[in-house]
Amino acid sequence: MVDGGREVGWGELAERVDRTRDALRPRLDGVTAPVVAVVGGAGPEAVVTLLAVLEGRVSFVLIHPRWTRAERDRAIAMAGACVCVESGGALAAPPAAAGVGNPSVGPGAAIVFTSGTTGQPRGAVLSRAALRASARAHGRAMGWRADDRWLLSLPTAHVGGLMVVIRCLQARRAVVVGGRGASGNFDADETLRVVERDRVTLLSVVPTMLARLLQTTRRPPPSLRAVLVGGAGAPEVLMERAREGGWPVFATYGLTEACSQVATERWDETPGGVGEPLPGVEVRVAAPDGSAGTIQVRGDALFDGYLGAEPGAPLERPFEADGWFDTGDLGSIDEDGRLRVVGRRSDRIVSGGENVDPAEVEAAVVEWPGAAEACVVGLEDEEWGERVGAVLVPAAGFEALGGLAGLGRHLGGRLAGFKRPRCWSVVDRLPVAASGKVDRIACARLLIESPTPRVGEAGR
């Protein structure tokens, strides 16, 4: 591990892991199928705690450090955790309803809650075998170099952050911690400083993080050899902007239920879509005519099921008889076997009987030079059922290009009237959920509570 510029060797790391295991052991004695709650930040303590529970083959549930107390207690109670490891390694008692263990979760499994940006978070149970299979598949697809170092830029409570630790452990490569601001959130300037100082070669980001990195500097640090962009649909114009600046970006598609990575662009591929499925991961699109349809996944990296409402209750296993899992996302597979993701089925807007995919509208918005980022959501409408709304982060030149009126003229030539946003909110930054993804619920609230007066054409 590299912590604050200091290299921590395997011997020192093993001693710290052993101390954490020794501190946990008395709390686990006598508990059938114990589960440890781990506050999964992105600091060195989180890495040590994860290594300790993995080494001890103890099941664990990941708690996001930005969750409220009620959200934490709900997750801990659902998992039946008997102890909670807070930031800094401090042990805390679980809520009264927890502390019973969970025999429905296999030994050494990880319980990771889905992002909850479109509904109530659910606890996905990722077996030890699934975590290993996913790490192996990544290594076969992307390869490893002897000098690789991966920056832990996502919290370990996010499946993308967890898998950085798992992959590096399996490959015996260094995890670099740092790059967070004083608030503990992602900081583009600090991230770039850490990448350069610690010679980071691998980086995982969500599109919002990539946009902020590009706003900070055009050229990437020379040590970077791959930046995996996932967690949400990355607008092609954003990826093109990064590539033009020399950033080694690779679009990736994944989900919590599949241990993060499902498909990723490869080194030798022409950019487009999210690449081929990883080795050992099967992907199909449920569409009879070969057009866009529901993305389904099958393979060894797939989760065991969702937690029940009570500890020990049977897992909910939402699989077809032959093992396929319906992701709820929409996409297509081209003639070269590469997956293209259209958007989440749950994000789809239906306005006046017409389907609107937010990802398509967002991509059209950020094609305009005066727009840096956008989030498009559906709002209830008495006349249309739903109306399209957009939260916009302006770029330099926004006013000079005509503001919202100029953007309206730009969209008029690119989108049908029913797809164009009818209400706007212009903000400095898009709100993000605990996972680091754009929080669509918060964006909808902004549009309802503080809309920006619309100038120009009405949008339909």
Disulfide bonds with the S-S distance in Angstrom:
none
